[in-house]
Amino acid sequence: GENVEQHPSTLSVQEGDSAVIKCTYSDSASNYFPWYKQELGKRPQLIIDIRSNVGEKKDQRIAVTLNKTAKHFSLHITETQPEDSAVYFCAASSEGTALIFGKGTTLSVSS
Amino acid sequence: DGGITQSPKYLFRKEGQNVTLSCEQNLNHDAMYWYRQDPGQGLRLIYYSQIVNDFQKGDIAEGYSVSREKKESFPLTVTSAQKNPTAFYLCASSQAGPGNQPQHFGDGTRLSIL
């Protein structure tokens, strides 16, 4: 079955810096890769997703890149703000399989 | 998302007791999921259901049971066979599934042992 590894487990940046979180997956059939943000005590919320027919997707300060050959995908947050502080989860799935999540990255943005 | 309601928010279980966590959605989604969240472990899939009266085991189904009698409801029972039930439980749904679909989560239920 699918296995998703996420790094780093914790990330501290200064406000205004960029943050990058990386995930690798094992199942070459995986073709859907969402990213979720979970603030303390709250529900995970989808912030961006990418499908295997696209190499990069951007939404304002957030971007995701996908390298299918290497089986890894990354979340990029530019111009970080204190409200970006949260736990971020990557996930992967293929047709007919449930999402498999990484273990999460705790991002701390200090002002 | 206001479309998925989990209750109760906090739940306490005594030794040998079964407890049921409620999950209701009004998004008209076909697929529903239960995840367990432990510190540093991410979200691990317990059970999922693609359609009414059908459900599949996830990675950590032992000690849990589910039912899907109505499209909008997917309750999870934590049985006495689950020896370490203390965790945060999240219910989710997607329009279709599983796979290749954004999932929407409820606010979660925190279960503790008395």
Interface residues (C-beta under 8 A of the other chain):
Chain A: G1 Q6 S9 N31 Y32 P34 K42 R43 P44 Q45 L46 D49 R51 F89 S93 S94 E95 G96 T97 A98 L99 I100 F101 G102 K103 G104
Chain B: D1 Y33 Y35 G40 Q41 G42 L43 R44 L45 Y48 G58 D59 L90 G97 P98 G99 N100 Q101 P102 Q103 H104 F105 G106 D107 G108
